[in-house]
Amino acid sequence: MEIVKDILGLIVLIGSAIAVVWKVVKSANQVVTTVKEIKKDDEKQREQNHLLTHGVVAALDGLQQLGANGEVTKAHQALKNYMIEQLR
């Protein structure tokens, strides 16, 4: 009877260990999936920022060609400096 109790105890212990490992693996898979989604969202955001930046540069260039100075020139220079800094 002692042997049966020991065997049942061992089976329960192994089952519990398997359940814990399963939960850890499942949780790790969820983390990987979340990271992939974040990367995809980040790529979309970068593309949108790229398009918006080009639009702003074009608008500032157009304003400068129309003779707008002062703040337009400052903004254009600041944006240019930022873009150059990003390339480093």
C-alpha positions as CSV (number, residue, x, y, z in Angstrom):
1,M,0.0,0.0,0.0
2,E,2.9,2.4,0.7
3,I,4.3,1.8,-2.7
4,V,1.0,2.7,-4.3
5,K,0.9,5.9,-2.3
6,D,4.4,6.7,-3.3
7,I,3.7,6.0,-7.0
8,L,0.5,8.2,-6.9
9,G,2.5,11.0,-5.1
10,L,5.1,10.8,-7.8
11,I,2.5,10.8,-10.6
12,V,0.9,13.9,-9.0
13,L,4.3,15.6,-8.7
14,I,5.2,14.9,-12.3
15,G,1.8,16.1,-13.5
16,S,2.2,19.3,-11.5
17,A,5.6,19.9,-13.0
18,I,4.3,19.3,-16.5
19,A,1.4,21.8,-15.8
20,V,3.9,24.4,-14.7
21,V,6.1,23.9,-17.7
22,W,3.1,24.1,-20.0
23,K,2.0,27.4,-18.4
24,V,5.5,28.9,-18.8
25,V,5.7,27.8,-22.5
26,K,2.2,29.2,-23.1
27,S,3.1,32.5,-21.5
28,A,6.4,32.7,-23.4
29,N,4.5,32.2,-26.7
30,Q,2.1,35.0,-25.8
31,V,5.1,37.3,-25.1
32,V,6.6,36.4,-28.5
33,T,3.3,37.1,-30.2
34,T,3.0,40.4,-28.5
35,V,6.5,41.4,-29.4
36,K,5.9,40.6,-33.1
37,E,2.7,42.7,-33.0
38,I,4.6,45.6,-31.5
39,K,7.4,45.3,-34.1
40,K,4.7,45.4,-36.9
41,D,3.1,48.4,-35.3
42,D,6.5,50.1,-35.0
43,E,7.2,49.6,-38.7
44,K,3.9,51.1,-39.6
45,Q,4.5,54.1,-37.4
46,R,8.0,54.6,-38.8
47,E,6.5,54.6,-42.4
48,Q,3.8,57.1,-41.4
49,N,6.4,59.3,-39.7
50,H,8.6,59.1,-42.8
51,L,5.7,60.2,-45.1
52,L,4.7,63.0,-42.7
53,T,8.2,64.3,-42.5
54,H,8.5,64.4,-46.2
55,G,5.2,66.3,-46.4
56,V,6.3,68.9,-43.9
57,V,9.6,69.4,-45.7
58,A,7.8,69.9,-49.0
59,A,5.4,72.4,-47.3
60,L,8.3,74.3,-45.7
61,D,10.2,74.3,-49.0
62,G,7.1,75.7,-50.8
63,L,6.6,78.4,-48.2
64,Q,10.2,79.4,-48.5
65,Q,9.9,79.6,-52.3
66,L,6.9,81.9,-51.8
67,G,9.1,84.2,-49.7
68,A,8.1,83.2,-46.2
69,N,11.0,83.6,-43.9
70,G,11.5,83.8,-40.1
71,E,9.8,80.9,-38.4
72,V,9.6,79.0,-41.7
73,T,13.3,79.1,-42.1
74,K,13.9,78.2,-38.5
75,A,11.5,75.2,-38.7
76,H,13.0,74.1,-42.0
77,Q,16.6,74.3,-40.6
78,A,15.6,72.5,-37.4
79,L,13.9,69.7,-39.4
80,K,17.0,69.4,-41.6
81,N,19.3,69.2,-38.6
82,Y,17.1,66.6,-37.0
83,M,17.1,64.5,-40.2
84,I,20.9,64.8,-40.5
85,E,21.3,63.8,-36.8
86,Q,19.1,60.7,-37.4
87,L,21.4,59.5,-40.2
88,R,24.4,59.3,-37.8
